Amino acid sequence: MAVHTEIFVCFLLTLGLLWFFYIFGKTFCQVVKMEQSCFLYIICGFFLYYSLFQFLAFPMILLQSSLSVLTIIWCVLLVLLLCVCIGAWHLVSKCDREKQLFSIKGKKFWKKERILQRIGFAVPILFLMYYVWNQNYWGWDSASYLGTISTVVDSDSMYTIHGESGKEMETIPMRYALSCFYMHSAVICKMTGISPEIWQKYAMAGLCVLLYGMLMYKLAQELFSKDKASTLLFVWVICTLNFFFVSEYSTAQFLLFRSYEAKGFCGNVIFPAILLALLWIHRHPENLWNYKYLFLVMVGTVPISMSAILIAPVLVVIGCGAHILTTKCYKEIKYVLCCLLPGILYLLLYYLYTVGIFVIHVKR
């Protein structure tokens, strides 16, 4: 497949992924009675999508199944999940109040003000995407991750062969296997024949920038009480500021040069998503769905990036702890503990792996 053809297919598949995110996210938002917006649908759907993939892929990695089997089962499961989502929409739409809440009239959609607002959001994000797509980063991490995806696709196995050396592994490396972010990319590459380099560079990097922009927009809405001019100005300013942080370890560095890596999603998608939840919890404690959204994000943190395995729970403890102490809403502690439970389980599994208890030997 020619490079230009691969890039075009990446663009189409990215649109398909966004469609899945939208459907899953809208279903989740309707079920838990969350705020209804397109950006929030996609953000929630992104975390839900990778959480569901993790529940399927991680046991199959431990069982040392082939990538082909995972690909087939995931495709079938996606069809079933779509049917469930459509059924959930049908049930919710029976309530007239919900119809009014979730529907968007055509005239309102095509209002001049809304079109200008979309253009104002799209310009900085598209420029950021163009810049990211035209940068190269030559590092050991990228070589390791891309090598892992290529090895998984070529060998039709998952974490049983070392991605860089090509040697058979003695044990499943839980440091990487606990997060199925790159295995999802391998599934896409196996299914379509797209090279891992093209998929990560154009599809995943573009997706990271787009989700980053959506989260910055939602944060700005909360900070400026949904003032449209201030919200758009914030997005423009925050996108511009990324070009003035040159540290190797800044989130801007990962966004501009390494956004196709899981660490790029960790710094520019996961942490802003947690910050958005903390803002909602502090400013709107009456909304019970704030913690439901935070729980969804916490379930999806490790499946998206292992780098968040400890930092994400610490952020939640600090943010929610400060809120509870200042408001004296001690009854919310049980909600915080529920949100921390996924991270605690992953930390426990990884600790058991490091001390030699949770070790899976590769079959010969």
DAJOMO-V986054 format. One line per field, one symbol per residue. phi: phi as a letter, one per 40 degrees, with the letter a starting at -180 (. if undefined). Layout:
phi: ???
This chain:
phi: .ccccccccdccccccccccdcccccccccccfcdbacccdcccccccdccccccccccccccfccccccccccccccccccccccccccccccccccdccbcbcccccccdccccccccccdccccccdcccbbbbbaccccccccccccccccfbbfbbccccgccccbcccdbccbcdccccccccccbgccdcccccbcccccccccdccccccccdccbfgcccccccccccccccccbbbccbcccccccbbcccccccccbbccccccccccccccbcccccdccccccccccccdcaccccbcccccccccccccccccfccccdcccccccddcccccccccccccgccbbcccb
